[in-house]
Amino acid sequence: MNLPILESTSELSCEAKEEVESLTLRLAKTQQQLTIIENKLRYALKNKSKKRPRVKLDQNALILDLLKYVQVEGSGNADGRDSNDKEEHESNTDHSD
């Protein structure tokens, strides 16, 4: 997916400029991590056909890596709950005997 490149930020507010810079940095980091994950997958698949592969394809670890780098900020945890859910649950739980 090719996104249009912002040529100039001169007409944007200061807050919008900071947001553009922040998103640009996050995008660069995500692209870097996706390249690393892609290389791990290629290496694992290449070695899969050998009798004793050096790398085993750990799908769960790769999925967790992907989730870590593509999760949208403020969207809660990967399990679908917000980080506040645990505290709320604990405060609503009666532990008396």
OpenMM code with the backbone's topology and positions (N, CA, C; nanometers):
from openmm import Vec3, app, unit

residues = "MET ASN LEU PRO ILE LEU GLU SER THR SER GLU LEU SER CYS GLU ALA LYS GLU GLU VAL GLU SER LEU THR LEU ARG LEU ALA LYS THR GLN GLN GLN LEU THR ILE ILE GLU ASN LYS LEU ARG TYR ALA LEU LYS ASN LYS SER LYS LYS ARG PRO ARG VAL LYS LEU ASP GLN ASN ALA LEU ILE LEU ASP LEU LEU LYS TYR VAL GLN VAL GLU GLY SER GLY ASN ALA ASP GLY ARG ASP SER ASN ASP LYS GLU GLU HIS GLU SER ASN THR ASP HIS SER ASP".split()
positions = [
    Vec3(0.0846, -0.1166, 0.0000),
    Vec3(0.0000, 0.0000, 0.0000),
    Vec3(0.0895, 0.1234, 0.0000),
    Vec3(0.0728, 0.2066, -0.0990),
    Vec3(0.1498, 0.3295, -0.1078),
    Vec3(0.0659, 0.4465, -0.0603),
    Vec3(0.1169, 0.5162, 0.0396),
    Vec3(0.0482, 0.6326, 0.0914),
    Vec3(0.1102, 0.7575, 0.0310),
    Vec3(0.0301, 0.8610, 0.0096),
    Vec3(0.0878, 0.9840, -0.0444),
    Vec3(0.1866, 1.0437, 0.0553),
    Vec3(0.2950, 1.0947, 0.0046),
    Vec3(0.3985, 1.1532, 0.0894),
    Vec3(0.3663, 1.3003, 0.1100),
    Vec3(0.3745, 1.3426, 0.2329),
    Vec3(0.3483, 1.4818, 0.2660),
    Vec3(0.4714, 1.5627, 0.2275),
    Vec3(0.4566, 1.6515, 0.1301),
    Vec3(0.5693, 1.7303, 0.0804),
    Vec3(0.6055, 1.8435, 0.1758),
    Vec3(0.5051, 1.9052, 0.2353),
    Vec3(0.5307, 2.0204, 0.3200),
    Vec3(0.4363, 2.0186, 0.4391),
    Vec3(0.4905, 2.0562, 0.5533),
    Vec3(0.4070, 2.0651, 0.6729),
    Vec3(0.3847, 2.2106, 0.7125),
    Vec3(0.4191, 2.3037, 0.6235),
    Vec3(0.4129, 2.4457, 0.6584),
    Vec3(0.2721, 2.4937, 0.6903),
    Vec3(0.1696, 2.4323, 0.6305),
    Vec3(0.0328, 2.4774, 0.6551),
    Vec3(-0.0327, 2.4049, 0.7726),
    Vec3(0.0370, 2.3131, 0.8351),
    Vec3(-0.0190, 2.2376, 0.9469),
    Vec3(0.0065, 2.3093, 1.0793),
    Vec3(-0.0796, 2.2845, 1.1763),
    Vec3(-0.0590, 2.3404, 1.3100),
    Vec3(0.0605, 2.2708, 1.3745),
    Vec3(0.1099, 2.3287, 1.4802),
    Vec3(0.2247, 2.2712, 1.5517),
    Vec3(0.1912, 2.1305, 1.6016),
    Vec3(0.0695, 2.1141, 1.6544),
    Vec3(0.0263, 1.9833, 1.7048),
    Vec3(0.0204, 1.8804, 1.5920),
    Vec3(-0.0297, 1.9219, 1.4760),
    Vec3(-0.0382, 1.8314, 1.3614),
    Vec3(0.1011, 1.7945, 1.3118),
    Vec3(0.1936, 1.8903, 1.3133),
    Vec3(0.3316, 1.8623, 1.2710),
    Vec3(0.3952, 1.7577, 1.3623),
    Vec3(0.3729, 1.7730, 1.4933),
    Vec3(0.4277, 1.6761, 1.5886),
    Vec3(0.3681, 1.5376, 1.5656),
    Vec3(0.2384, 1.5330, 1.5359),
    Vec3(0.1717, 1.4051, 1.5095),
    Vec3(0.2281, 1.3401, 1.3833),
    Vec3(0.2524, 1.4206, 1.2787),
    Vec3(0.3103, 1.3690, 1.1541),
    Vec3(0.4492, 1.3126, 1.1813),
    Vec3(0.5296, 1.3839, 1.2593),
    Vec3(0.6643, 1.3364, 1.2922),
    Vec3(0.6584, 1.2063, 1.3719),
    Vec3(0.5678, 1.2011, 1.4684),
    Vec3(0.5527, 1.0814, 1.5509),
    Vec3(0.5104, 0.9613, 1.4665),
    Vec3(0.4114, 0.9823, 1.3802),
    Vec3(0.3638, 0.8729, 1.2949),
    Vec3(0.4704, 0.8293, 1.1951),
    Vec3(0.5487, 0.9243, 1.1453),
    Vec3(0.6562, 0.8915, 1.0517),
    Vec3(0.7607, 0.8031, 1.1192),
    Vec3(0.7962, 0.8368, 1.2435),
    Vec3(0.8929, 0.7551, 1.3178),
    Vec3(0.8376, 0.6156, 1.3460),
    Vec3(0.7096, 0.6086, 1.3866),
    Vec3(0.6477, 0.4781, 1.4125),
    Vec3(0.6442, 0.3935, 1.2862),
    Vec3(0.6132, 0.4565, 1.1729),
    Vec3(0.6082, 0.3849, 1.0458),
    Vec3(0.7455, 0.3292, 1.0098),
    Vec3(0.8498, 0.4094, 1.0277),
    Vec3(0.9855, 0.3638, 0.9965),
    Vec3(1.0241, 0.2447, 1.0842),
    Vec3(0.9921, 0.2523, 1.2137),
    Vec3(1.0240, 0.1416, 1.3048),
    Vec3(0.9462, 0.0159, 1.2672),
    Vec3(0.8193, 0.0331, 1.2320),
    Vec3(0.7361, -0.0806, 1.1935),
    Vec3(0.7889, -0.1459, 1.0670),
    Vec3(0.8275, -0.0644, 0.9694),
    Vec3(0.8819, -0.1191, 0.8449),
    Vec3(1.0106, -0.1957, 0.8712),
    Vec3(1.0942, -0.1440, 0.9606),
    Vec3(1.2177, -0.2133, 0.9972),
    Vec3(1.1867, -0.3492, 1.0584),
    Vec3(1.0940, -0.3518, 1.1531),
    Vec3(1.0602, -0.4759, 1.2208),
    Vec3(0.9950, -0.5762, 1.1263),
    Vec3(0.9106, -0.5279, 1.0360),
    Vec3(0.8479, -0.6184, 0.9398),
    Vec3(0.9518, -0.6806, 0.8472),
    Vec3(1.0533, -0.6044, 0.8107),
    Vec3(1.1615, -0.6580, 0.7281),
    Vec3(1.2356, -0.7680, 0.8037),
    Vec3(1.2618, -0.7457, 0.9315),
    Vec3(1.3302, -0.8464, 1.0136),
    Vec3(1.2454, -0.9728, 1.0237),
    Vec3(1.1156, -0.9562, 1.0487),
    Vec3(1.0256, -1.0715, 1.0601),
    Vec3(1.0168, -1.1457, 0.9274),
    Vec3(1.0109, -1.0717, 0.8177),
    Vec3(1.0066, -1.1339, 0.6850),
    Vec3(1.1327, -1.2167, 0.6607),
    Vec3(1.2483, -1.1633, 0.6992),
    Vec3(1.3740, -1.2368, 0.6822),
    Vec3(1.3769, -1.3627, 0.7683),
    Vec3(1.3230, -1.3541, 0.8910),
    Vec3(1.3159, -1.4731, 0.9773),
    Vec3(1.2286, -1.5806, 0.9130),
    Vec3(1.1153, -1.5380, 0.8569),
    Vec3(1.0256, -1.6331, 0.7907),
    Vec3(1.0926, -1.6989, 0.6706),
    Vec3(1.1592, -1.6189, 0.5881),
    Vec3(1.2281, -1.6748, 0.4706),
    Vec3(1.3342, -1.7758, 0.5127),
    Vec3(1.4121, -1.7402, 0.6150),
    Vec3(1.5174, -1.8282, 0.6626),
    Vec3(1.4579, -1.9579, 0.7169),
    Vec3(1.3504, -1.9457, 0.7950),
    Vec3(1.2868, -2.0646, 0.8528),
    Vec3(1.2291, -2.1540, 0.7438),
    Vec3(1.1652, -2.0938, 0.6446),
    Vec3(1.1073, -2.1730, 0.5358),
    Vec3(1.2157, -2.2384, 0.4510),
    Vec3(1.3251, -2.1673, 0.4305),
    Vec3(1.4363, -2.2227, 0.3523),
    Vec3(1.4944, -2.3454, 0.4224),
    Vec3(1.5048, -2.3386, 0.5541),
    Vec3(1.5632, -2.4484, 0.6307),
    Vec3(1.4624, -2.5566, 0.6670),
    Vec3(1.3357, -2.5329, 0.6411),
    Vec3(1.2317, -2.6297, 0.6763),
    Vec3(1.2487, -2.7612, 0.5997),
    Vec3(1.2963, -2.7535, 0.4767),
    Vec3(1.3077, -2.8731, 0.3938),
    Vec3(1.4288, -2.9594, 0.4313),
    Vec3(1.5226, -2.9056, 0.5068),
    Vec3(1.6396, -2.9825, 0.5484),
    Vec3(1.6018, -3.0765, 0.6621),
    Vec3(1.6799, -3.1845, 0.6775),
    Vec3(1.6496, -3.2812, 0.7830),
    Vec3(1.6622, -3.2193, 0.9219),
    Vec3(1.7637, -3.1396, 0.9436),
    Vec3(1.7859, -3.0778, 1.0742),
    Vec3(1.7898, -2.9255, 1.0574),
    Vec3(1.6749, -2.8649, 1.0537),
    Vec3(1.6742, -2.7194, 1.0369),
    Vec3(1.7336, -2.6487, 1.1587),
    Vec3(1.8073, -2.5429, 1.1330),
    Vec3(1.8660, -2.4655, 1.2421),
    Vec3(1.7585, -2.3837, 1.3141),
    Vec3(1.6602, -2.3420, 1.2391),
    Vec3(1.5551, -2.2576, 1.2960),
    Vec3(1.4218, -2.3286, 1.2821),
    Vec3(1.3496, -2.3383, 1.3902),
    Vec3(1.2145, -2.3934, 1.3838),
    Vec3(1.1181, -2.2764, 1.3701),
    Vec3(1.0171, -2.2948, 1.2888),
    Vec3(0.9185, -2.1901, 1.2675),
    Vec3(0.8243, -2.1863, 1.3875),
    Vec3(0.8408, -2.0868, 1.4697),
    Vec3(0.7557, -2.0694, 1.5873),
    Vec3(0.6477, -1.9680, 1.5516),
    Vec3(0.5335, -2.0189, 1.5075),
    Vec3(0.4267, -1.9316, 1.4591),
    Vec3(0.3751, -1.8387, 1.5680),
    Vec3(0.3634, -1.8880, 1.6884),
    Vec3(0.3122, -1.8032, 1.7963),
    Vec3(0.4041, -1.6848, 1.8223),
    Vec3(0.5350, -1.7080, 1.8237),
    Vec3(0.6293, -1.5989, 1.8473),
    Vec3(0.6239, -1.4973, 1.7338),
    Vec3(0.6120, -1.5463, 1.6106),
    Vec3(0.6041, -1.4540, 1.4973),
    Vec3(0.4757, -1.3718, 1.5015),
    Vec3(0.3659, -1.4349, 1.5384),
    Vec3(0.2388, -1.3620, 1.5487),
    Vec3(0.2479, -1.2562, 1.6583),
    Vec3(0.3088, -1.2916, 1.7711),
    Vec3(0.3245, -1.1933, 1.8785),
    Vec3(0.4137, -1.0780, 1.8350),
    Vec3(0.5212, -1.1090, 1.7594),
    Vec3(0.6069, -1.0031, 1.7056),
    Vec3(0.5268, -0.9097, 1.6166),
    Vec3(0.4473, -0.9682, 1.5277),
    Vec3(0.3657, -0.8859, 1.4375),
    Vec3(0.2676, -0.7992, 1.5156),
    Vec3(0.1994, -0.8582, 1.6126),
    Vec3(0.1026, -0.7821, 1.6919),
    Vec3(0.1686, -0.6672, 1.7664),
    Vec3(0.2904, -0.6928, 1.8148),
    Vec3(0.3595, -0.5898, 1.8907),
    Vec3(0.3870, -0.4665, 1.8043),
    Vec3(0.4176, -0.4877, 1.6765),
    Vec3(0.4567, -0.3760, 1.5918),
    Vec3(0.3443, -0.3174, 1.5086),
    Vec3(0.2293, -0.3831, 1.5009),
    Vec3(0.1199, -0.3263, 1.4221),
    Vec3(0.0031, -0.2816, 1.5086),
    Vec3(0.0126, -0.3023, 1.6386),
    Vec3(-0.0962, -0.2633, 1.7275),
    Vec3(-0.1102, -0.1116, 1.7271),
    Vec3(-0.2320, -0.0656, 1.7130),
    Vec3(-0.2592, 0.0776, 1.7101),
    Vec3(-0.2535, 0.1317, 1.8517),
    Vec3(-0.1893, 0.2462, 1.8670),
    Vec3(-0.1740, 0.3070, 1.9977),
    Vec3(-0.3111, 0.3355, 2.0583),
    Vec3(-0.3295, 0.2960, 2.1841),
    Vec3(-0.4543, 0.3231, 2.2540),
    Vec3(-0.5653, 0.2252, 2.2238),
    Vec3(-0.5352, 0.1163, 2.1548),
    Vec3(-0.6411, 0.0217, 2.1192),
    Vec3(-0.6574, -0.0883, 2.2233),
    Vec3(-0.5864, -0.0803, 2.3348),
    Vec3(-0.5980, -0.1834, 2.4376),
    Vec3(-0.4940, -0.2910, 2.4165),
    Vec3(-0.5137, -0.4032, 2.4828),
    Vec3(-0.4193, -0.5144, 2.4733),
    Vec3(-0.4550, -0.6058, 2.3580),
    Vec3(-0.3629, -0.6930, 2.3226),
    Vec3(-0.3857, -0.7870, 2.2127),
    Vec3(-0.4993, -0.8840, 2.2442),
    Vec3(-0.5302, -0.9021, 2.3737),
    Vec3(-0.6386, -0.9931, 2.4098),
    Vec3(-0.7756, -0.9264, 2.4019),
    Vec3(-0.7797, -0.8027, 2.3569),
    Vec3(-0.9065, -0.7338, 2.3377),
    Vec3(-0.9540, -0.6562, 2.4587),
    Vec3(-0.8801, -0.6643, 2.5689),
    Vec3(-0.9188, -0.5905, 2.6893),
    Vec3(-0.8304, -0.4677, 2.7033),
    Vec3(-0.8827, -0.3654, 2.7652),
    Vec3(-0.8014, -0.2493, 2.7978),
    Vec3(-0.7164, -0.2831, 2.9188),
    Vec3(-0.6066, -0.2094, 2.9365),
    Vec3(-0.5204, -0.2347, 3.0513),
    Vec3(-0.5932, -0.2045, 3.1815),
    Vec3(-0.6976, -0.1226, 3.1775),
    Vec3(-0.7743, -0.0899, 3.2973),
    Vec3(-0.8670, -0.2029, 3.3394),
    Vec3(-0.8987, -0.2953, 3.2495),
    Vec3(-0.9916, -0.4037, 3.2796),
    Vec3(-0.9445, -0.4881, 3.3975),
    Vec3(-0.8151, -0.5133, 3.4059),
    Vec3(-0.7622, -0.5972, 3.5132),
    Vec3(-0.7833, -0.5290, 3.6481),
    Vec3(-0.7492, -0.3987, 3.6542),
    Vec3(-0.7668, -0.3262, 3.7793),
    Vec3(-0.9141, -0.3218, 3.8178),
    Vec3(-0.9996, -0.2978, 3.7213),
    Vec3(-1.1430, -0.2901, 3.7472),
    Vec3(-1.1947, -0.4243, 3.7983),
    Vec3(-1.1488, -0.5332, 3.7364),
    Vec3(-1.1906, -0.6673, 3.7783),
    Vec3(-1.1460, -0.6946, 3.9211),
    Vec3(-1.0209, -0.6574, 3.9518),
    Vec3(-0.9687, -0.6829, 4.0858),
    Vec3(-1.0449, -0.6033, 4.1906),
    Vec3(-1.0836, -0.4813, 4.1584),
    Vec3(-1.1555, -0.4001, 4.2560),
    Vec3(-1.2984, -0.4492, 4.2751),
    Vec3(-1.3540, -0.5184, 4.1763),
    Vec3(-1.4902, -0.5698, 4.1861),
    Vec3(-1.4970, -0.7111, 4.2434),
    Vec3(-1.3834, -0.7734, 4.2639),
    Vec3(-1.3798, -0.9112, 4.3119),
    Vec3(-1.3730, -0.9127, 4.4640),
    Vec3(-1.4623, -0.9870, 4.5262),
    Vec3(-1.4646, -0.9992, 4.6717),
    Vec3(-1.3827, -1.1214, 4.7102),
    Vec3(-1.2712, -1.0996, 4.7813),
    Vec3(-1.1828, -1.2095, 4.8195),
    Vec3(-1.2062, -1.2548, 4.9637),
    Vec3(-1.3141, -1.2123, 5.0268),
    Vec3(-1.3387, -1.2513, 5.1663),
    Vec3(-1.3905, -1.3948, 5.1730),
    Vec3(-1.3612, -1.4615, 5.2829),
    Vec3(-1.4047, -1.6011, 5.3007),
    Vec3(-1.5349, -1.6100, 5.3738),
] * unit.nanometer
topology = app.Topology()
chain = topology.addChain("A")
for resn in residues:
    res = topology.addResidue(resn, chain)
    for name in ("N", "CA", "C"):
        topology.addAtom(name, app.Element.getBySymbol(name[0]), res)
